[in-house]
Amino acid sequence: MSSSTSGRIFRLARAQFLPVMISPVLIGTALAWSAQRVFIPLIFALVLLASILLHLGANAIDDVYDFESGVDVISNNMFPADFGGWKVLPRGLMTFKRAKHLAYSFFLPAIIIGLYLAYVAGPIVLLLGLVGVFFAYFHVAPPLRLGYRGLGLSEFGIFLSFGLLPVLGSYYVQTTAVSTLSLLMGIPPGLLTACVLINHDQIFFDPYSKAGKRSFAVTAGRKTAIVTAALLTLLSYLTVLGEIAVRLIPVTSGLVFFTLPLFLFQLRLYSTPASSPLHYVKLTQATMVLSVLFGILLALGLVIG
């Protein structure tokens, strides 16, 4: 595979966003160790691989159907040629058919791994996997096209797919048990990743509005979306603080509060008038870094506590 081909696949699958999927898997696995002193390296590796593949497949199929709906064509025409978020399909660097096949090539091994994990750990894996595949595929794919309906459905799907599902799933396959705590621990990463999506959609606010893609940012408006993202981030901190206060998780989980300077930087960006979409690029990057570091520190706090 040539470097140019791999670069196009990287862009199609938006692999730069993979850390937001890795961190909740770390949280669920760390919780299994903290609560029951269980860690099976092979199971962890398989869960992580399946989660990564599912995320890549979701991103790829999103680009396929955003291109088909015309959203990415409009974006490509509205943004300058050197815009960092350009995509391969509207620039003719990959065919629609090949992009679709590549998306399926990510989904298939993820499903196979999921079936194996269900065989090893139990049928709950199947339920979690089916919900994950549902939201991964129908985020923008027809006939549901959740991201186009303006009901916050895609943001809710992101909350589940990058919060409750990977945390609960990675905990369950290690322990073969479901706990209330594993559900609660899925809330912060889910909220923070939803913020990544909300702020990302601010970048494409004008193309989405023109093409009729009714994301939360578009339907609620820029100001409401900004306030919502800030409140969801604050709620993530309060959730961890509450869990520490009632002794559900060790006090070392408070390592997450070392990310507060990033939150303050984020608030400054929220309150600064945007002169161009590049402002929201910086905001999205800051939100992603905060989300990932928050997850890693939370996992570390669980392990050492």
C-alpha positions in Angstrom: 0.0 0.0 0.0 1.5 3.3 -1.1 1.8 6.2 1.4 -0.7 8.2 -0.7 -3.2 5.4 -0.6 -2.8 4.9 3.2 -3.1 8.7 3.6 -6.4 8.7 1.7 -7.7 5.8 3.9 -6.6 7.7 7.0 -8.5 10.8 5.8 -11.6 8.8 4.9 -11.7 7.1 8.3 -10.6 10.2 10.1 -8.1 8.2 12.2 -7.0 11.3 14.0 -10.1 11.0 16.2 -9.3 7.4 17.4 -8.1 8.5 20.8 -11.6 9.5 21.8 -12.6 5.8 21.4 -9.5 4.4 23.1 -9.9 6.4 26.3 -13.4 4.9 27.3 -12.1 1.4 26.7 -9.2 2.2 29.1 -11.7 3.5 31.7 -13.8 0.3 31.5 -10.8 -1.9 31.7 -9.3 0.1 34.6 -12.6 -0.1 36.5 -12.6 -3.9 36.1 -9.1 -3.9 37.8 -10.1 -1.4 40.4 -13.4 -3.1 41.4 -12.5 -6.8 41.0 -8.7 -7.0 40.3 -9.4 -8.6 36.9 -7.3 -7.9 33.8 -7.1 -10.3 30.8 -4.7 -8.8 28.3 -6.0 -10.7 25.3 -9.6 -9.7 26.0 -8.5 -6.1 26.4 -6.6 -6.2 23.1 -9.6 -7.6 21.3 -12.0 -5.1 22.7 -9.7 -2.3 21.8 -9.2 -3.6 18.3 -12.9 -4.1 17.7 -13.7 -0.6 19.1 -11.1 1.0 16.8 -12.3 -0.8 13.8 -15.9 0.1 14.5 -14.9 3.7 14.9 -13.0 3.8 11.6 -15.9 2.1 9.9 -18.4 4.7 11.3 -16.2 7.6 10.2 -15.8 6.1 6.7 -19.5 5.4 6.2 -20.3 8.9 7.4 -18.1 10.3 4.7 -19.7 8.1 2.1 -23.2 9.3 2.8 -22.2 12.9 3.6 -20.8 12.9 0.1 -23.8 11.3 -1.4 -26.1 13.8 0.3 -24.0 16.7 -1.1 -22.9 18.0 2.3 -19.2 17.3 1.7 -19.4 18.7 -1.8 -20.8 22.0 -0.5 -18.1 22.0 2.3 -15.4 21.4 -0.3 -16.6 24.4 -2.4 -17.0 26.7 0.6 -13.6 26.1 2.2 -10.2 27.1 0.8 -8.2 24.4 -0.9 -5.6 24.3 1.9 -8.3 23.8 4.6 -7.0 21.0 6.9 -10.4 19.2 7.1 -10.7 18.4 3.4 -12.1 15.0 2.4 -11.1 12.6 -0.3 -14.5 11.9 -2.0 -15.4 15.5 -3.1 -11.8 15.9 -4.3 -12.1 12.8 -6.5 -9.2 11.0 -4.8 -11.3 7.9 -4.1 -14.4 6.5 -5.7 -17.7 6.2 -3.9 -17.7 2.4 -4.4 -14.2 2.0 -3.0 -14.9 4.2 0.0 -18.0 2.1 0.8 -16.1 -1.1 0.5 -13.4 0.2 2.8 -16.1 1.1 5.4 -17.5 -2.4 5.3 -13.9 -3.8 5.6 -13.7 -2.1 9.0 -17.1 -3.2 10.1 -16.7 -6.8 9.3 -13.7 -7.8 11.4 -15.2 -5.7 14.3 -18.4 -7.8 14.1 -16.4 -11.0 14.0 -14.4 -10.0 17.1 -17.6 -9.0 18.8 -19.1 -12.5 18.1 -16.0 -14.1 19.6 -16.2 -11.9 22.7 -19.9 -12.8 23.1 -19.0 -16.5 23.0 -16.3 -16.0 25.6 -17.9 -13.5 28.0 -21.7 -13.8 27.4 -24.6 -12.6 25.4 -24.7 -9.1 26.8 -21.8 -8.4 24.5 -24.1 -9.1 21.5 -26.6 -6.5 22.8 -24.0 -3.9 23.4 -22.4 -4.6 20.0 -25.7 -4.4 18.1 -26.4 -1.0 19.6 -22.9 0.2 18.8 -23.1 -1.0 15.2 -26.6 0.6 14.9 -25.4 4.0 15.9 -22.1 3.7 14.0 -23.8 2.9 10.7 -27.0 5.0 10.9 -25.4 8.2 12.2 -25.7 9.5 8.7 -26.5 6.4 6.6 -30.0 6.0 5.1 -32.8 5.3 5.8 -32.5 6.7 9.4 -29.8 9.4 8.8 -29.9 10.3 12.5 -27.5 13.3 12.0 -29.9 14.9 9.6 -33.1 14.8 11.7 -32.4 17.7 14.1 -33.5 15.9 17.2 -30.1 15.5 18.9 -30.2 11.8 17.9 -26.7 11.7 16.5 -25.3 13.4 19.6 -27.2 10.9 21.8 -25.7 8.1 19.7 -22.2 9.6 20.2 -22.9 9.8 24.0 -23.7 6.1 24.0 -21.1 5.0 21.5 -18.1 6.8 23.2 -19.4 6.5 26.8 -21.8 4.0 28.1 -21.2 1.2 25.5 -17.4 1.0 25.5 -17.0 1.5 29.2 -19.7 -1.0 30.1 -18.5 -3.4 27.4 -14.9 -3.3 28.3 -15.8 -3.8 31.9 -18.2 -6.6 31.2 -15.8 -8.7 29.0 -13.2 -8.6 31.8 -15.6 -9.4 34.7 -18.7 -11.0 33.0 -20.7 -8.7 35.2 -22.7 -5.5 34.8 -22.6 -2.9 37.6 -24.3 0.4 38.2 -20.8 1.9 38.6 -19.8 0.8 35.2 -22.8 2.7 33.8 -22.0 5.8 35.8 -18.4 5.7 34.7 -19.5 5.8 31.1 -21.2 9.2 31.5 -18.1 11.5 31.5 -16.4 10.2 28.4 -19.8 10.1 26.6 -20.6 13.7 27.5 -17.1 14.9 26.5 -17.1 13.1 23.2 -20.6 14.6 22.5 -18.9 18.0 23.1 -16.3 17.1 20.5 -19.0 16.5 17.9 -21.0 19.7 18.9 -17.9 21.8 18.5 -16.8 20.0 15.3 -20.1 20.8 13.8 -19.5 24.5 14.5 -16.8 24.3 11.9 -19.2 23.1 9.2 -22.2 25.2 10.5 -22.6 27.0 7.2 -22.3 24.0 4.8 -24.6 21.9 7.1 -27.2 24.7 7.1 -27.0 25.0 3.3 -27.2 21.2 2.7 -29.9 20.6 5.3 -27.9 18.5 7.7 -29.7 19.3 11.0 -27.0 18.6 13.6 -27.6 19.9 17.1 -25.3 22.9 16.5 -27.3 23.9 13.4 -30.8 23.4 14.9 -30.0 24.9 18.3 -27.8 27.7 16.9 -24.2 28.6 17.6 -24.7 30.2 21.0 -26.9 27.5 22.5 -24.5 24.8 21.2 -21.6 26.6 22.9 -23.4 26.9 26.2 -24.5 23.3 26.0 -21.0 22.0 25.3 -19.6 24.0 28.3 -22.3 22.7 30.6 -21.8 19.1 29.5 -18.1 19.4 30.2 -18.8 20.9 33.6 -21.2 18.0 34.3 -18.4 15.5 33.5 -16.3 17.0 36.2 -19.2 17.1 38.7 -20.0 13.4 37.9 -16.5 12.3 38.9 -16.5 14.6 41.9 -19.8 13.1 43.1 -18.6 9.6 42.6 -15.5 10.3 44.7 -17.6 12.1 47.4 -19.8 9.0 47.9 -16.7 6.7 47.7 -17.8 4.9 44.6 -14.3 5.4 43.1 -11.0 6.1 44.7 -9.9 9.7 45.5 -7.0 9.2 43.0 -9.7 9.5 40.3 -9.5 13.2 41.0 -6.5 13.2 38.7 -9.0 14.3 36.1 -9.0 17.8 37.6 -5.5 18.3 36.3 -7.3 19.0 33.0 -9.1 22.0 34.4 -6.6 24.4 32.7 -7.7 23.0 29.4 -11.3 23.6 30.3 -10.5 27.2 31.2 -8.8 27.6 27.9 -11.9 26.1 26.2 -14.1 28.6 28.0 -11.9 31.4 26.7 -12.4 30.1 23.2 -16.2 29.8 23.8 -16.4 33.4 24.9 -14.2 34.8 22.1 -16.0 35.9 18.9 -15.2 33.7 16.0 -13.5 35.4 13.1 -13.5 32.3 10.8 -14.2 28.6 10.9 -10.6 28.1 12.0 -11.6 29.4 15.4 -13.9 26.3 15.8 -11.1 24.1 14.5 -9.0 25.2 17.5 -11.9 24.7 19.8 -12.6 21.2 18.5 -8.9 20.3 18.9 -8.9 21.6 22.5 -12.1 19.7 23.2 -10.7 16.5 21.9 -7.5 16.8 23.9 -9.5 17.5 27.0 -11.7 14.5 26.4 -8.8 12.1 25.8 -6.7 13.4 28.7 -9.7 13.3 31.0 -10.3 9.6 30.1 -6.6 8.6 30.5 -6.3 10.3 33.9 -9.6 8.8 35.1 -8.3 5.3 34.1 -5.0 5.9 35.7 -6.7 7.1 38.9 -8.8 4.0 39.0 -5.7 1.7 38.5 -3.5 3.3 41.2 -6.3 3.8 43.7 
